[in-house]
Amino acid sequence: MKTPSTLLVLFVFLLCGTAHISAQNRTKEYNNIGWFAYTGTFRLNDKLGVHTEYQWRRDDYIEHWQQGLLRLGLNYNFLPEVQVRVGYAWAETYPYGETPLNGMGKDFTEHRIYEMLTLQDRIGRVNLSHRFMLEQRWVGRYSDAALEKEDEFPFLNRARYMLRLQIPLKGTTVQDKTPYVVLYDEVFIGFGKNVGENIFDQNRLGVLFGYRFNKHFQMEGGYLNQVVQLGREIDNKNAFQYNNGFIVSTIVNLDLRKSNNENN
């Protein structure tokens, strides 16, 4: 699937999506973050697989909670380069930073259903991944500051697009015992009835170093930049967080197909 002519369009899309953050009428907050992630994929047969994921997200690099995220999904591979996934995600977000995401300064729970399409491409030594995701979100909210638990879960929609480039540092492809680098950018756009102020929801940029130990296990780590727009105004201004830090990911891939197990 050779699509080099589309790359410029996609990069322009990302730039347009993030250009909103340069608006003058805004407040700024800066935080230091550290994210730790586990991703596990279990191949059941030629078409189906199970996705498991947990992310332990911290503020002040590692000292305080930012968010915990659990994501589960069912994969279906139409082709080696085309995969769809449907699943469920649970998130608990904490009141980190000077201006918490929740207006009452409380932690809140979020439930999501999501649908995802991933397209794989290759240009020379560069592996490209285009990930499109839709999320249906029920985000916890407090109607009264005296409450200890959320009593409302308004419904929100969000669309996401991520472009990821993976380049081997040895050889022409990422194989066993191969170091590589990763560049990715993901833009989040809110839409629908309860979108609030943040039609531009957030953007994430990562520059990572990875190592594939074997076909079952690899690790990645490096720089992460997260720009978040709050869903409400502060002093009649759009409120933005600029979060910078690191991310470390552990990636597990297990093939449970009987034919493969019998051959090994």
C-alpha positions as CSV (number, residue, x, y, z in Angstrom):
1,M,0.0,0.0,0.0
2,K,2.2,2.8,-1.3
3,T,0.7,6.2,-0.5
4,P,3.6,8.7,-0.4
5,S,1.5,11.3,-2.1
6,T,-0.9,11.4,0.9
7,L,1.8,12.1,3.5
8,L,2.0,15.8,2.9
9,V,-1.8,16.1,3.2
10,L,-1.7,14.2,6.5
11,F,1.1,16.3,7.9
12,V,-0.9,19.4,6.9
13,F,-3.9,18.0,8.7
14,L,-1.9,17.5,11.9
15,L,-0.5,21.1,11.6
16,C,-4.0,22.5,11.1
17,G,-5.3,20.5,14.0
18,T,-2.6,21.8,16.4
19,A,-2.6,25.4,15.0
20,H,-5.6,26.2,17.3
21,I,-3.3,26.1,20.3
22,S,-1.5,29.2,19.1
23,A,-4.6,31.4,19.8
24,Q,-3.9,34.5,21.9
25,N,-6.9,34.4,24.2
26,R,-5.7,31.6,26.5
27,T,-4.2,30.7,29.8
28,K,-1.1,28.5,30.1
29,E,0.0,25.8,32.5
30,Y,3.1,23.7,32.4
31,N,3.4,20.2,34.0
32,N,6.1,17.5,34.0
33,I,4.7,14.0,33.2
34,G,5.9,10.4,33.3
35,W,3.9,7.7,31.6
36,F,4.4,4.0,31.9
37,A,2.5,1.7,29.5
38,Y,1.9,-2.0,28.9
39,T,0.4,-3.3,25.7
40,G,-0.4,-7.0,25.0
41,T,-1.8,-8.5,21.8
42,F,-2.9,-12.1,21.7
43,R,-3.5,-13.6,18.2
44,L,-6.3,-16.1,18.3
45,N,-6.4,-17.1,14.7
46,D,-5.6,-15.6,11.2
47,K,-8.2,-12.9,11.6
48,L,-9.0,-12.4,15.3
49,G,-6.9,-11.2,18.3
50,V,-7.4,-9.7,21.8
51,H,-5.9,-6.3,22.8
52,T,-5.0,-5.5,26.4
53,E,-3.5,-2.3,27.6
54,Y,-2.8,-0.4,30.8
55,Q,-1.2,3.1,31.2
56,W,0.1,4.4,34.5
57,R,0.3,8.2,34.0
58,R,2.0,10.4,36.5
59,D,2.5,14.1,37.2
60,D,5.8,15.7,38.5
61,Y,7.4,12.9,36.4
62,I,6.5,10.1,38.9
63,E,5.4,11.6,42.2
64,H,1.7,12.1,41.8
65,W,-1.2,10.5,39.8
66,Q,-2.3,12.1,36.6
67,Q,-4.4,9.3,35.1
68,G,-4.9,5.5,35.1
69,L,-6.2,4.0,31.8
70,L,-7.3,0.5,31.1
71,R,-8.2,-0.5,27.5
72,L,-9.5,-3.8,26.1
73,G,-10.4,-4.6,22.6
74,L,-11.1,-7.3,19.9
75,N,-9.0,-7.1,16.7
76,Y,-10.0,-8.2,13.3
77,N,-7.4,-8.3,10.5
78,F,-8.9,-7.8,7.1
79,L,-5.4,-7.9,5.5
80,P,-1.9,-7.8,7.0
81,E,-1.9,-4.0,6.5
82,V,-5.6,-3.4,7.6
83,Q,-6.9,-4.0,11.1
84,V,-10.0,-2.9,12.9
85,R,-10.7,-2.9,16.6
86,V,-13.7,-2.4,18.9
87,G,-13.4,-2.2,22.6
88,Y,-13.9,-0.6,26.0
89,A,-11.8,1.7,28.0
90,W,-11.9,2.9,31.7
91,A,-10.0,5.9,32.9
92,E,-9.5,7.6,36.3
93,T,-8.3,11.1,36.1
94,Y,-6.8,12.9,39.1
95,P,-6.7,16.6,40.1
96,Y,-3.1,17.3,39.0
97,G,-1.5,20.7,38.2
98,E,-2.6,24.1,39.2
99,T,-5.9,23.9,37.2
100,P,-7.5,20.5,37.5
101,L,-9.5,19.2,34.5
102,N,-12.5,18.8,36.8
103,G,-13.8,22.2,37.7
104,M,-14.4,21.2,41.4
105,G,-10.8,19.9,41.8
106,K,-11.8,16.2,42.1
107,D,-10.8,13.0,40.5
108,F,-13.4,11.6,38.0
109,T,-14.1,8.3,36.2
110,E,-14.6,7.9,32.5
111,H,-16.1,5.0,30.5
112,R,-15.5,4.7,26.8
113,I,-16.5,2.6,23.9
114,Y,-14.2,2.9,20.9
115,E,-13.8,1.9,17.3
116,M,-10.4,1.9,15.6
117,L,-9.0,1.5,12.1
118,T,-5.2,1.0,11.5
119,L,-3.5,1.1,8.1
120,Q,0.1,0.0,7.7
121,D,2.3,1.3,5.0
122,R,6.0,1.2,4.0
123,I,8.3,3.7,2.2
124,G,11.8,2.4,1.9
125,R,13.1,1.7,5.4
126,V,10.2,3.6,7.1
127,N,7.2,1.8,8.4
128,L,4.1,4.0,8.7
129,S,1.0,3.5,10.7
130,H,-2.2,5.5,10.3
131,R,-4.6,5.1,13.2
132,F,-8.1,6.5,13.1
133,M,-10.2,6.2,16.3
134,L,-13.7,7.2,17.3
135,E,-14.6,7.3,21.0
136,Q,-18.0,7.5,22.7
137,R,-17.3,8.8,26.2
138,W,-19.2,9.0,29.5
139,V,-17.2,11.4,31.6
140,G,-18.0,11.6,35.3
141,R,-19.2,15.0,36.7
142,Y,-20.2,16.4,40.1
143,S,-23.4,18.4,40.4
144,D,-22.4,19.6,43.8
145,A,-18.9,20.1,45.4
146,A,-20.0,18.3,48.6
147,L,-20.5,15.0,46.7
148,E,-17.8,12.3,47.2
149,K,-18.7,10.5,43.9
150,E,-19.8,11.6,40.5
151,D,-23.6,11.7,40.0
152,E,-23.7,12.6,36.3
153,F,-22.0,11.1,33.2
154,P,-22.6,13.4,30.2
155,F,-22.0,11.8,26.8
156,L,-19.2,13.2,24.6
157,N,-17.8,12.2,21.2
158,R,-14.1,12.4,20.2
159,A,-12.2,11.6,17.0
160,R,-8.5,10.8,16.9
161,Y,-5.8,10.5,14.2
162,M,-2.3,9.3,14.8
163,L,0.6,9.1,12.3
164,R,3.5,7.0,13.4
165,L,6.8,6.5,11.7
166,Q,9.1,3.6,12.7
167,I,12.7,3.5,11.3
168,P,15.2,0.7,12.0
169,L,18.7,1.7,13.1
170,K,20.2,-1.5,11.8
171,G,19.2,-3.1,8.5
172,T,16.1,-2.3,6.5
173,T,13.4,-3.8,8.6
174,V,12.7,-4.1,12.4
175,Q,13.5,-7.7,13.2
176,D,14.7,-9.6,16.3
177,K,17.5,-7.7,18.2
178,T,16.9,-4.6,16.2
179,P,17.0,-1.0,17.6
180,Y,14.7,1.6,16.0
181,V,13.4,5.1,16.4
182,V,9.7,6.2,16.5
183,L,8.2,9.5,15.6
184,Y,4.5,10.0,16.1
185,D,1.9,12.7,16.4
186,E,-1.8,12.3,17.4
187,V,-4.5,14.9,17.3
188,F,-7.8,14.7,19.2
189,I,-11.0,16.5,18.1
190,G,-14.1,16.7,20.2
191,F,-17.6,17.0,18.5
192,G,-21.2,16.7,19.3
193,K,-23.7,18.3,21.8
194,N,-21.5,18.4,24.9
195,V,-18.2,19.3,23.4
196,G,-17.7,22.4,25.5
197,E,-14.8,24.7,24.8
198,N,-12.4,22.0,23.6
199,I,-13.3,21.2,20.0
200,F,-9.5,20.9,19.8
201,D,-9.1,18.4,22.7
202,Q,-5.4,17.6,22.8
203,N,-2.3,16.8,20.8
204,R,0.5,14.3,21.6
205,L,3.9,14.2,20.1
206,G,6.5,11.5,20.8
207,V,10.1,10.8,19.9
208,L,11.1,7.4,21.1
209,F,13.9,4.9,21.0
210,G,12.8,1.2,20.7
211,Y,14.4,-2.2,20.8
212,R,12.8,-5.4,19.6
213,F,14.2,-8.3,21.6
214,N,12.2,-11.0,19.7
215,K,8.9,-11.4,18.0
216,H,7.1,-11.6,21.4
217,F,8.7,-8.6,23.2
218,Q,9.9,-5.1,22.6
219,M,10.3,-1.9,24.6
220,E,10.1,1.8,23.7
221,G,10.9,5.0,25.6
222,G,11.6,8.6,25.1
223,Y,10.2,12.1,25.0
224,L,6.4,12.9,25.2
225,N,4.7,16.3,24.7
226,Q,1.0,16.6,25.5
227,V,-1.0,19.7,24.9
228,V,-4.5,19.6,26.5
229,Q,-7.3,22.2,26.2
230,L,-9.8,22.2,29.1
231,G,-13.5,21.9,28.4
232,R,-14.2,25.1,30.2
233,E,-12.9,28.7,30.2
234,I,-10.7,30.2,33.0
235,D,-11.2,34.0,33.5
236,N,-13.0,34.1,30.2
237,K,-10.0,32.5,28.4
238,N,-9.4,29.1,26.8
239,A,-7.3,27.1,29.2
240,F,-4.4,25.0,28.0
241,Q,-2.0,22.6,29.6
242,Y,1.5,22.0,28.2
243,N,2.7,18.7,29.6
244,N,6.3,17.5,28.8
245,G,8.1,14.5,30.0
246,F,8.8,10.9,29.1
247,I,7.0,7.6,28.2
248,V,8.2,4.0,28.7
249,S,6.3,1.2,26.9
250,T,6.4,-2.5,27.2
251,I,4.9,-4.4,24.2
252,V,4.0,-8.1,24.3
253,N,2.8,-10.0,21.2
254,L,1.8,-13.6,21.6
255,D,0.5,-15.9,18.8
256,L,-2.0,-18.5,20.2
257,R,-2.9,-20.0,16.9
258,K,-2.7,-23.8,17.1
259,S,-0.8,-24.3,13.8
260,N,1.9,-21.9,15.0
261,N,2.2,-23.6,18.4
262,E,2.5,-27.1,16.7
263,N,5.2,-25.8,14.4
264,N,7.3,-24.3,17.3
